Amino acid sequence: MVQPLYLRPRVEEPLASLLQDGEFLHSLADGLGSPLNVLVPDRAAENAAGFLATYRRHHLAGKVFFAHKANRSSALVRRLAAAEPRVGVDVASVGELQHALACGFTADRVMATGPKDTDFLWLAARVGATVNVDSAGELERLAAMVRKHGFGRVPLLLRLSEFEEEHDSGSGIRVLSRRSRFGTPLREVGDLLSRAARHRDAVEVSGVGYHLDTVALVEKVRALERCVMVMDACLTHGLTPRAIDIGGGFGVGYVHDAAEWDRYTTALTDAVRGARPPVAWRGHGYGLRNDNGTVRGSAALYPAHRAVSGHAYLDALLSHPTPGFGRRPAATLLLEHLHEVYSEPGRALVDQCGLSLARVSEVRTAGNGDRDAGAEYVVRLAANSGDISLEEHGVLVDPVLIPRGPGDEPGRDAPAGVYLAGNLCLEADFLTRRKVFLPRLPRRGDLLAFVNTAGYAMDFRAHRAQRRPPARTVAVQRRDDGGWRWCPDEDYWPVTGQGGERV
């Protein structure tokens, strides 16, 4: 028998307790259908408090903005609007801006980021949200709009990119940071500051920032150093910014055990090389390929086990030495310059905030090219890869089996390796192409719970293909008696009355 390759999920409270209540989860899926998203909004407020507490530990002032694009939920945004200490929201479309305002955020707690069409830019300027400007052209459009419509001065941040730096060895070799299609290249910052100074009647520069698609601390610290230098340059243009926005990218750990992650990635490489049986459907390599016995390419996978993530990653960033400023910690550098810190966590702020349920519709055998490995099982779910898009975002993690009835718990049954297929008439519709090992072979009517889907995997790619309705979403909260109360996501408000009943 093939040794199971587990990637068991990291599960914390309140999801750990929720997963223990199989009867409650089955009742939700029975009544509301499969797939079904379940959110615990209170955990989002706890995560936000962790980020702000990290600021305080480093004696820094600043703001945390939830990256709304991570989840469409009203319950999460409303809970964060009511959170203490206060949290902001980062919106990337006119719809998200309207939603944030309707959920209780005031404009001084809203930041508009990303590509901005005229409607989005107009509404942001009209209400007085902070605009994170991506280019000189966007700055010009914003200033013209403010004057045309007689708006008040709009606070803005200047997003920068392409931070050139010298090699640490002192060789003088210039190294360009990871490229991004967002932000103004650092080499053009002089022109950008001149324009901002010229438009001081229409805009007020609150700070500068960056967003790097990397987990490398040294690269982010280099960018932070350059932002400090640009903040000093602002003063020579008569601008008085106060904050540096370090963006997002704080990460989430999905897999509990580092050894399981290492074992799987090693097995994937060996399988592509032909040194062991395939570990994924029809030899899928997740970006790796066999070139005459040599493994080439790179695995397009999210680092599913992360020892440091979320506000712990923020702490590591603020503690990291700054190469260009005497290797003082980044937090010390910010304190010395009296700068505030802004951050935009998305995935990290909804870590452990939700799960997605999918009903088992069918279990069948299917040939997969390796007759010696025994029977291959395909489990068809009442959901598709758009509904639960962990793998679409490169995240590999096992679901949790929730048996249909109390007599169906895994007992002496052997672990079963299965492929999880979706409900679309497409060969490519797999919720995971890797062989997933479960405590036993699932049965029709069981539920699979995909843990920690609230960040991008719950509704970011959801669609109505083949006229199938997207997953419903509910918000849950613990009752005083230890049970759970629930309501539709759109009906959740963070207000409780006597005895914990919603009013």
Secondary structure, DSSP 4 states (H G I P E B T S, - for coil): -PPP---PBP--TTHHHHHH-HHHHHHHHHHH-SSEEEE-HHHHHHHHHHHHHHHHHTT--EEEEEEGGG---HHHHHHHHT-SS--EEEE-SHHHHHHHHHTT--GGGEEE-S---HHHHHHHHHHT-EEEE-SHHHHHHHHHHHHHHTPPPEEEEEEEE--EEE-TTSS--EEEPPP-SSSEEGGGHHHHHHHHHHTTTTEEEEEEEE--S---HHHHHHHHHHHHHHHHHHHHTT----EEE---------BS-HHHHHHHHHHHHHHHHTSS--SBGGG--TTEEEETTEEEE---------SS-THHHHHHHHHSB-GGGTT-BHHHHHHHTT-EEEE--SGGGGTTSEEEEEEEEEEEE---S-GGG---EEEEESS-TTTS-TGGGT-----EEE-SSGGGS--SPPPEEEEEE-SSS-TT-EEEEEEEEESS---TT-EEEEES-TTTTTTTT---GGGPPPPEEEEEEE-TTS-EEEEEGGG--S-B-GGG-B-
